[in-house]
Each structure stands twice: as C-alpha cells, then as structure tokens.
Amino acid sequence: MKIRTLVTGIGVATPHGMGVADYWAATRVGKNAIGRITRFDPSPYPAQLAGEIPDFTPQDHLPGRLVRQTDRSTQLALTAASHAFQDAGVDPGALPEYDVGVVTAAGFGGVEFGQQELRKLWSQGNRYVSAYQSFASFHAANSGQISVHNELRGHAGVLVGDQAGGLDALAQARRHIRRGSKLMVSGGIDASLCPWGWVTHLAGGHVCGSDRPERAYLPFDRAADGHVPGEGGALLILEAERNSIERGAGNVYCEIAGHASTFDPRPGSGRAPGLRRAIDLALTDAALPASEIDVVFADAAGTLRLDREEADALTAVFGVFGVPVTAPKTTIGRLCAGAAPLDVVCAALTIREGLIPPTAHVEPSPEYDIDLVTTHPRTASVRTALVLARGHGGFNSAMVLRAVD
C-alpha cells in the first residue's frame, strides 16, 4: 500500500505579505500587488513592473550573522520555513535529525548577492569579494541553509526547472516520504528583482512592457503580451499520514495525490507539446479520472502560443468548458521556482474554504474554450485540484491535490 503524503504546514513569502492569512485575504478577492519596481531604478529598462514583497526586513527574522551570509531569496526562504514549522506545530530541533529533509526548487539562486560581489570585484578588486559568495549565490543555498539553520540531516536536494521546478521539488519530497522520511520541507522561493536578475528576465523575451499594472499580465486574454515577474514563493511541510496521526497534527490541508513531469519535444519536430501527457500521467498517478477534478490552477504563461497550448491540453483532457480554471498569480506575477508551490498553497486553501479565487484583470478570449474564473471568486465544493506549471525550455509538471477527511 502506498504511503499517503499530506501537507501539514505552510509558510509563504509573497507580494501580498509574509503570512498565509494576508496572502489568502488578498488573493481570494483578486487584489492587485503588481507595481513599478522600487528595489532599483527601472527607468533604463523596457519593462518596469514587478510583484515585489514589501516591508521585508531580514533582521526582524534572522540573526545578523546569517543576514550577512545570505541572499534575499535565502532570507525569505528561511523565514517561510520557520513559519511552515510553526504552522505545522513542529519544533525541528526536537525531531530525530535524520528523519527530516529538505528539497527545494531554485530558478535564479542568490543572484542579488552575486551581483553585489561582482560589483566589488570590478570596482575594488578581488580581495573585497565576500567569502560567502562561494555558497550564497549557489542554487542549493536555500536547501542548505534551511538544513543547517534547523539542524536537519535527512535527504536534501534542489531542482532547477523554472516554474515547473517547484512542483518537481514537492514530488521529490513525496518520494522521500514514501521511502521512509517522516517529514520533509519542500517548495521554492525565488528573488531576482535586481538589475542582473532583471536583464535575465528580459533576455527570455516574455516580459510584458506595459506600464499599467492591471493590464500587464493577461493570460488567456486577447491582449496577452507576456508576463510580469515577481518574487517569493512557498515552503510546505510534507509528512506521511501515519506520522501526522501519531503526533496529532493540527493542520492537515490536503494530500499530494499525484504528480508527473514531461519535457516538450524539439521545436520543429511536429510532435505535440508535453503538457497534456503530464496531466494524463498525474491523473493516473492519483488514480482519478478527469471528471473528478474540481478546479485547475493554470500555469498561465501569458503569451499567445503558450496559452493556446495550455488551453488545448485542458480541453483535450476535460472537454470544452469542462472544469473551472483559475490563475491567481495575475495579481502578483510569475515567481519562477516559487510560483507553483504557492499555487499548491492556493489550491489547498481553496479546498479548505470552498472558494476559487479569480484570475484578476483578465477578459477571457472566446478563442479558448476554458471556464476561466475571472473578476469575482466562485464558491464551489472543491475536493480535488490540479496544479500546472511549465518552465522555460520545455519543462512541464502537473500535480493533483485531494482533500483529506
């Protein structure tokens, strides 16, 4: 019999705030958090909107020594991990050290820390580059620092797959649970809103240049013209059902019931994109027919080609207007490796409250035969949710969540 993996703790870092309550209060009504970049002067760049996390002071959450050694993304991740442990009612220091592991996803690593040290290198010389550069900009920094800070010695790892990496990290943590780990910290946090990170976003060619926050990120809209980057994400506590029962876990949000990942074929091959296959395989893994999925959290790339591919995959699996679809990330932007774990949080809260948050700002194009939830939240009995994520270069990932009675 397969071991069920449950979500029993949540910590978030979002443009709506650092707490789950603040995030959900804003998301459930489609409140906008996208605005002009304030963390650096965006005037020289062709795109100037982003989803920034306001009012985060790392010294309020972490020792000064750790703040000096870490990138903003790691500071956010350490804080979110602490909140997730608190939410789960778990003291990591009281657990057997080899029973708890960490698997996170990363898109940019410590890009802002690296930018600061490069500036010192070229303006002052190599003797002024921090020794912490050796690990602060590393993609595995978040997993490593969460493990060290909380004295965890279980399985650890990092996955890199852009947006899709966040779901793949959760799936890898689920494998560790099935192989005997009692508890895993997993998810993703990215923070790349610095000039070096920004030019990387722009080089991808999918960032919208609009200066109107409410009309910049419009997936499945005729006016879709790219996305708005954001920062943040979520870290979750995953544990085996038996372990959660034995310790009397107070928060059980949902079960991770199924997952699959695929890769798109070579461009020009004539073969179909891999998203539909990822959905089919995830449903098979969850032993659920498509008809039992109550809501889909879309990847929502915001470009005509990728929106078309996702809409086609959804109608092929669920039928025309066959399932409610939403993309609450239109209010905060795409968070790279943090996006999908935050969508999993949003799906878990949707299951708990029976309310599907809207895809704010979007006027659905009639060219897509999907039931996109827009403008207002929709009440519904939600027992299952499908979360989709795609990554630059052809990554596809799909995860099925199920309510726990």
C-alpha positions in Angstrom: 0.0 0.0 0.0 1.3 3.4 -1.0 2.1 5.9 1.8 -0.1 9.0 1.6 1.8 12.3 1.7 0.0 15.1 3.5 0.6 18.9 3.6 0.5 19.8 7.3 2.3 23.2 7.4 2.6 26.2 5.1 4.9 29.2 5.0 4.7 31.9 2.3 6.6 34.9 1.1 4.5 36.9 -1.4 3.9 40.4 -2.7 0.7 40.2 -0.6 2.7 39.7 2.5 4.7 37.1 4.5 1.8 35.4 6.2 -0.8 32.9 4.9 -3.7 35.0 6.2 -2.6 38.1 4.4 -1.9 36.2 1.2 -5.2 34.5 1.2 -7.2 37.6 2.1 -5.8 39.4 -0.9 -5.8 36.5 -3.3 -9.4 35.4 -2.7 -10.7 38.8 -3.9 -8.1 39.4 -6.7 -6.3 42.3 -5.1 -3.5 43.6 -7.2 0.1 43.7 -5.8 1.9 44.4 -9.1 3.5 47.8 -9.4 6.5 49.8 -10.6 9.8 48.4 -9.4 11.2 50.1 -6.3 14.1 47.9 -5.4 16.2 49.5 -8.1 15.7 52.3 -10.7 14.0 50.5 -13.6 14.0 53.6 -15.9 16.7 52.3 -18.3 14.8 49.1 -18.9 11.9 48.4 -21.4 9.8 46.7 -18.7 9.3 48.3 -15.2 6.6 46.3 -13.5 7.0 43.5 -11.0 5.5 41.8 -8.0 7.7 42.9 -5.1 7.5 41.8 -1.5 7.1 45.0 0.6 8.4 45.7 4.0 10.5 42.6 4.5 13.4 43.4 6.9 15.5 40.2 7.3 17.0 41.4 10.6 13.5 41.1 12.1 13.5 37.4 11.4 17.1 36.2 11.3 20.4 36.6 13.3 22.6 39.4 11.9 25.4 36.9 11.1 23.0 34.9 8.9 21.8 38.0 7.1 25.3 38.9 6.1 25.9 35.5 4.7 22.8 35.1 2.6 21.0 36.3 -0.4 17.5 37.8 -0.2 16.0 34.6 -1.6 17.5 32.6 1.2 16.4 35.1 3.8 12.9 34.8 2.6 13.2 31.0 2.4 14.5 30.7 6.0 11.6 32.9 7.2 9.0 31.0 5.3 10.4 27.7 6.5 10.2 28.9 10.1 6.5 29.9 9.5 5.8 26.5 8.0 7.2 24.7 11.0 5.2 26.9 13.3 2.0 26.3 11.3 2.7 22.5 11.4 3.2 22.6 15.2 6.6 21.1 14.7 9.8 22.0 16.6 12.5 20.8 14.2 15.1 20.8 17.0 13.1 18.2 18.9 12.9 15.7 16.0 15.4 13.0 15.2 17.8 14.8 12.9 17.9 12.2 10.1 14.1 11.9 10.0 13.6 15.4 8.4 14.9 16.5 5.0 14.7 19.5 2.6 14.1 19.6 -1.1 13.6 23.0 -2.7 13.5 24.4 -6.3 15.5 27.3 -7.5 15.5 29.4 -10.6 18.0 32.1 -10.1 19.8 31.1 -6.9 21.4 34.0 -5.0 21.5 36.4 -8.0 21.4 39.6 -6.0 24.2 38.5 -3.6 26.3 37.6 -6.7 25.6 41.0 -8.3 26.9 42.8 -5.2 30.1 40.8 -5.1 30.7 41.2 -8.9 30.4 45.0 -8.3 33.1 44.8 -5.6 35.3 42.6 -7.9 35.2 45.1 -10.8 35.3 48.3 -8.8 37.5 47.4 -5.8 39.3 44.2 -6.6 39.2 40.5 -5.7 40.3 41.0 -2.1 36.9 42.7 -1.4 34.8 39.8 -2.6 33.0 38.1 0.3 34.0 34.6 1.1 30.2 33.9 1.4 29.9 34.3 -2.4 31.1 30.7 -2.5 27.7 29.4 -1.3 25.3 32.4 -1.1 24.7 32.5 -4.8 24.5 28.7 -5.2 21.2 27.3 -6.4 21.2 24.9 -3.5 21.7 27.6 -0.9 18.1 27.6 0.3 18.1 23.8 0.9 21.5 24.0 2.6 20.7 26.9 4.8 17.3 25.6 5.9 19.0 22.3 6.8 21.9 23.9 8.7 19.7 26.5 10.5 17.3 23.9 11.7 19.9 21.1 12.2 18.2 18.7 9.7 20.4 15.9 8.4 17.8 14.0 6.3 17.7 13.9 2.5 18.4 17.2 0.9 18.4 18.4 -2.7 17.5 21.1 -5.2 15.7 21.0 -8.5 16.1 23.6 -11.3 13.2 23.7 -13.8 11.9 27.3 -13.9 8.2 27.3 -12.9 7.9 23.6 -13.2 10.8 23.0 -10.7 8.6 23.9 -7.8 6.2 21.1 -8.4 9.0 18.7 -9.2 10.6 19.5 -5.8 7.4 18.7 -4.0 7.2 15.5 -5.9 10.8 14.6 -5.0 10.0 15.3 -1.3 6.9 13.0 -1.7 9.2 10.2 -2.9 11.4 10.6 0.2 8.3 10.4 2.4 7.4 7.1 0.7 10.9 5.8 1.2 10.7 6.4 4.9 11.4 10.0 5.7 9.0 11.2 8.4 8.9 14.8 7.4 10.1 17.0 4.5 10.4 20.7 4.0 9.8 21.5 0.3 8.8 24.1 -2.2 10.6 27.1 -3.7 11.4 30.7 -3.1 13.0 33.0 -5.8 14.0 36.6 -5.5 15.6 38.0 -8.7 14.4 41.7 -8.7 17.9 43.3 -9.1 19.4 44.6 -12.3 21.4 41.4 -13.0 18.3 39.3 -12.5 16.1 41.7 -14.4 18.2 41.6 -17.6 18.0 37.8 -17.4 14.2 38.0 -17.2 14.2 40.4 -20.2 16.5 38.2 -22.2 13.9 35.5 -22.1 11.7 37.6 -24.3 8.4 37.0 -22.4 8.2 40.0 -20.0 5.4 42.5 -20.7 6.4 46.1 -21.3 3.1 47.6 -20.3 3.2 50.3 -17.6 -0.4 49.6 -16.5 -0.3 47.0 -13.6 -3.9 45.9 -14.2 -3.3 45.3 -17.9 0.2 43.8 -17.9 -0.2 40.1 -17.1 -3.2 38.8 -19.0 -3.2 35.1 -19.7 -5.9 33.7 -22.0 -6.8 37.3 -22.9 -6.6 38.6 -26.5 -4.3 41.4 -25.2 -1.9 38.9 -23.7 1.6 40.1 -24.3 3.9 38.3 -21.8 4.0 38.2 -18.0 5.2 40.2 -15.1 8.0 38.7 -12.9 7.6 38.6 -9.2 9.5 37.4 -6.1 8.6 34.9 -3.4 7.0 31.5 -3.2 6.1 29.0 -0.6 7.6 26.2 1.6 5.4 23.4 2.8 5.7 20.7 5.5 5.0 17.3 4.0 4.7 14.2 6.1 3.4 10.7 6.0 -0.2 10.2 7.1 0.8 7.8 9.8 3.3 10.3 11.2 0.8 13.1 11.2 -1.7 10.9 13.1 0.8 9.8 15.7 1.9 13.3 16.6 -1.7 14.7 16.4 -1.0 17.2 13.6 -3.4 20.1 13.9 -3.3 21.3 10.3 -3.9 18.9 7.5 -4.5 20.9 4.4 -4.6 18.2 1.7 -2.9 15.1 0.2 -0.5 15.2 -2.7 -2.2 12.5 -4.6 -0.5 12.5 -8.0 2.3 14.0 -10.0 4.0 13.7 -13.3 6.5 15.7 -15.3 7.3 15.7 -19.1 9.5 17.6 -21.5 8.4 19.2 -24.7 9.8 17.8 -28.0 12.4 19.6 -30.1 11.0 22.7 -31.8 10.0 21.9 -35.4 9.7 18.2 -34.7 5.9 18.3 -35.4 5.2 16.5 -32.2 2.7 17.7 -29.7 3.8 19.6 -26.5 4.2 17.5 -23.4 1.7 19.3 -21.1 -1.3 17.0 -21.9 0.8 13.9 -21.2 1.9 15.4 -17.9 -1.8 15.9 -16.9 -2.8 12.4 -18.0 0.1 10.8 -16.1 -0.6 12.8 -13.0 -4.2 11.8 -13.0 -3.1 8.2 -13.4 -0.7 8.5 -10.5 -3.6 9.8 -8.4 -6.0 7.1 -9.7 -8.5 9.8 -10.6 -10.5 10.3 -13.8 -10.5 13.8 -15.2 -14.2 14.1 -14.4 -13.3 14.1 -10.6 -11.0 17.2 -10.8 -12.9 20.2 -9.4 -10.5 23.1 -10.3 -7.3 23.7 -12.3 -4.7 26.2 -11.3 -3.2 27.1 -14.7 0.4 27.8 -15.5 -0.9 30.9 -17.4 2.2 31.9 -19.3 0.6 35.0 -20.8 1.8 34.5 -24.4 -0.5 33.6 -27.3 1.4 30.3 -28.2 1.8 29.0 -24.7 -1.8 30.0 -23.6 -3.1 28.2 -26.7 -1.1 25.1 -25.9 -2.3 25.1 -22.3 -6.0 25.7 -23.3 -5.8 22.9 -25.9 -4.4 20.5 -23.3 -7.2 21.4 -20.9 -10.0 21.0 -23.4 -8.5 17.7 -24.6 -8.4 16.3 -21.1 -11.5 17.9 -19.5 -13.7 18.8 -22.6 -14.9 22.2 -23.7 -15.5 24.4 -20.6 -15.2 21.1 -18.7 -13.6 22.4 -15.4 -13.1 25.7 -13.7 -9.7 27.2 -14.4 -8.0 29.9 -12.5 -4.7 31.8 -12.3 -4.5 34.0 -9.2 -0.9 34.8 -10.0 -2.1 37.6 -12.3 -2.1 39.8 -9.1 1.5 39.1 -8.1 3.4 38.0 -11.2 5.2 34.8 -12.0 7.5 33.9 -9.2 9.8 31.5 -11.1 10.5 28.4 -8.9 8.3 29.8 -6.2 5.2 30.1 -8.4 3.9 26.5 -8.4 4.4 25.8 -4.7 2.4 29.0 -4.0 -0.3 27.7 -6.4 -0.3 24.5 -4.3 -0.9 26.6 -1.2 -3.7 28.5 -3.0 -5.2 25.2 -4.1 -5.1 23.8 -0.6 -6.8 26.9 0.8 -9.4 26.7 -2.0 -10.1 23.1 -0.9 -10.4 24.2 2.7 -12.7 27.2 2.1 -14.7 26.1 -1.0 -13.9 29.3 -2.8 -12.0 29.6 -6.1 -10.0 32.8 -6.3 -10.3 34.8 -9.5 -7.9 35.4 -12.4 -7.9 39.2 -11.9 -7.7 41.7 -14.7 -8.3 39.2 -17.5 -11.1 39.4 -20.1 -11.2 35.8 -21.4 -10.7 35.4 -25.2 -13.5 33.5 -26.9 -10.8 31.6 -28.8 -10.1 29.5 -25.7 -12.8 27.0 -24.7 -12.0 27.0 -21.0 -14.1 28.0 -18.0 -11.8 30.7 -16.7 -12.8 32.2 -13.3 -12.5 35.9 -13.6 -13.4 39.1 -11.8 -15.1 37.5 -8.8 -14.3 34.5 -6.6 -16.5 31.5 -7.2 -17.9 29.3 -4.4 -17.8 25.6 -5.1 -17.3 22.3 -3.4 -13.7 21.6 -4.1 -12.3 18.1 -3.2 -9.6 17.9 -5.8 -7.3 20.3 -7.6 -4.8 20.1 -10.4 -1.9 22.5 -10.4 0.1 23.0 -13.7 3.5 24.6 -14.2 5.7 25.0 -17.2 9.3 26.1 -17.4 11.3 28.0 -20.0 12.9 25.5 -22.3 10.1 22.9 -22.3 9.5 21.7 -18.7 6.0 20.5 -17.9 4.8 19.5 -14.4 1.3 18.6 -13.1 0.3 17.8 -9.5 -3.0 16.5 -8.2 -4.2 17.5 -4.7 -7.0 15.8 -2.8 -9.0 16.8 0.3 -8.4 14.8 3.5 -11.4 13.9 5.6 
